[in-house]
Amino acid sequence: MSDQEPTAASDEAADGHHHRNVSGGGYRAAVFGLSDGLVTNVSLILGVAGAHPGGAFVRLAGVAGLVAGAFSMAAGEFVSMRAQTELMQRELEVERHALRRWPRDERDELVAIYVRRGIHRRIAEQLVDEVMADPELALETHAREELGFDPRTIGSPIQATVSSFFSFALGAVFPLIPWLVGSGTAATIGSIVIGAVTALVVGWLIGAFTGRSRVRTAARQVVVAAVAAGITYGIGRGVGVGTGT
């Protein structure tokens, strides 16, 4: 039997206590992209189908919505995440400079934070002195306590961009499938059914990951998709183009 002491990871695995890293941006982008792709394209497809322009036109609209939406989603996610990352890195540099130039002031500031949280001043001072002895630990701690984020979990713009693109495309392709193999009323009903089933699955997965009620989360996802698709279908049917199916 090995006398090696258990690591933090093994302790975590042993007691079943494990946290997912949800602050990097990839998971948020993937979930949002999948949901947005589904809702956007099922609404677009049914809205166009409601106007009865013909199957080829609906297919074109669906494919265009998938491609344009995926690139738009990815571009927006990249710009957003890049700006957030650059802002965090800038704030870290400011904090790093302050720790080098005014270490005593930064030490007292951190002590004051812990005291306000109810820690006895003497204990807070001992803790902060230990932290300040390690420059990287000091920076990490000040970032968490003062700036509100952990520098080790700054999101990756590339990861978020790729996640957004492919998840949006995946969500958008499902309601398009019936129009790739058919047209008319049958394809419209197929988009509705596939859209509803996909919304249920997406909501169920979100509920499973977040620990919320899977049934409620799935139902919420279906309601959101149904409302958006119903409104656009009604508008399309009201406007119409009168070219037949």
N, C-alpha and C positions, 0 to 999 in steps of 0.2 A: 504493500500500500504506500502510495507516494506521500511524503511529508510536506509536499508543496502546499502553501496556504492557498485557499480558494480566492479567486479573483472576484472583483466586483461584478463582472459579467456572469460568472458562474453562480454567485449568490443570487443575482437577479433572476437567473433562469430557474434556480432551485425553488424559490418561493413564488414563482409565477408572476412576479411584479415586473412588468416591462412597459416602457413608454415608447410609442412611435415618434420619430422625428417629423413633426408636422410644420416646422418653422422654415424649412428650406425653400418652399415655394413650389416644388415639383408636384406634391400631392394635391395642393390647392388648385394648381393650374390644370392637372389632369381631371379632377372632379368637375371643376367649373367648365372645362372644355367639353367633356362628354355630355354634360347636362345642356350646355348652351348649343352644342351641335345638334342634339336631338330636337330641342324645342324650336330652334331657329329653322331647321330644314323641314320638319314636319309641318310647321306653320306656313313656310314658303310654298311647299309642295301643295298642301291642301288649299291655300289661298289662290294659287294659280289654277289648280284643278277645279275650284269652284266657279271659275269663269268659263269653263268648258272650251279651252283653246285648242285641244288636241293633245294626244299623248306625247308626241315628239317635243312639243313646246314645254310640257311639264317636265319631261326628262332633262331638257336643256336647262330649265330654271333650277332643277334640283342639283344637277352637276355643277352649275355655276355657283349656286349657293354654297355647296360643299367646299369647292376650291377657294372661292373668295373669302368665305367665312373662316376657313382654316388658316389662310395666310393673314387675314385681319386679326384673328385671335392671337396667333403667334407673334405678330409684330407688336400688338398692343401689350402683350405679356412681357416681351423683351424690353420694350421701352420702360414699362412700369418697374420691372424688377431691376433693370440696369440703374435707373434713377435712385431706387431705394438702396441698392447696394453701394452706389457711389456716395450717397448721403451718409450711410452707416460708416463707411470707411473714412470719410471726412471727419465725422464726429470722433472716431477712434483716434485719429491723428491728433485732433485737438486735445483729447484726454491724455494721450501719451505724452504730448508736450507739457501739459500741466503737471503730470506726475514727475517729469524730469526737473521742471523748473520750480515748482512749488509743492514738494512732497509733503511738507508739514501741513499746509492748508488742505491738501487732498486727504491726508490722513484724518484730520479733524472733521472734515466734511463727511467722511464715511462713518466715523464714530458717531456723529450726530444722527445720521440716518438710522443706525442700529439702536441708538438710545430712544429715538422717537417710536421705534417698533416695540419697545418694552424691555430691551436687554439692559441689564445693569451696566453703568458706565465703565466700571473697572473691567468687567468681562468683555465689553465691546472694545475697549482699548487694547486688551491682550489679543483679541481676535484680529483686529485691524493691524496691529504690529506684526503679527505672523504673516498676514496677507501682503503687507507692504514690503516685506523682506524679499519677495519674489516679484520682479517687475512685470512678468507676463500674467501672473495670477492677480496682481494688483490691477492691471489694465482690464482683465476679464471681469473682475469683481466690480470695479467702478462702472464698466459698461452696463452690467446687469442692474446695478443699484441706482445709477444716475440716469442712464440713457434708456434703460428698459429693454435691452436685447443682449443676447449672448453672442459674442463675436465668433464663436465656433460654429454657429448655425446660420450665418449670413447666407441667404439664398443664392443659387446659381441662375443667372439669367438664361444661359444656354439650356439648362435642364428644364426650366419653366417653359421656354419657347418650344422645345421639342415636345414636351408633354402636352402643351396646349394644342399644337398643330395636329398631332396624331389622335388625340382624344376627341377633338372637335370633329375631325374627319370620320372617326369611328361612329360617333353619335349621329352624324349627319347622313351616313350611308344607309342606315337601317330603313328609314321611311322611304328612301329612294328605290329600294330593291323591287317593289311591285311594278314600278314604272320602267324598270329595265327589262322586264319580261312580259309586260302587258300594258293595258291602258284603260281608260274609261272608268265606269263605276266600280268594276272589280279591283282595279289598281287603287282607286281612292279608298275603298274599304280595306284593302290590304295595308295601305299606309297608316290608316287609323289603328288597325289591330296591332301591327308591328310597332307603331309608335307607343301605344299604350303598354304593350308587353315590355318594350325596352325601358320605358319610364319606370315601370314597376321594378325591373331588375336594377336600374341605376339607383333608385331610391332605397331598395333593399341593401345594396352594397354600401351606400353611404351610411345607412343606419347601423350596419354591422361594424363598420370601421369606427364610427364615432361613439358607439355604445348606446345610441338613442333607440327608441322603439322602431324596429324595422318596418312594422306594419304602418305606423303613422308616417314615417319618412317616405315609404313607397307611395302611400296614398297622396301625400303632399306633392310628390314629384308628378304623379299622374294628373292631379288637379291643375298644376301649373301648366303642363303641356297641353291639357285639354282646353283650358281657357284661351291660351294663346292661339292654338290651332283653330278653335271654334270661331274666334273673332275674325281671324284672317280668312277663313273659309267663307264666313258670312259676307265679308267685304268683297271677296272675289266673286261670289255668286251674285251680289248686288250690282257690281260693276259690269261683269260679263264681257265677253267679246263676240259671242254668237257665231263661232266657227265650227261648232260641233265637236264630237269626241272622236 
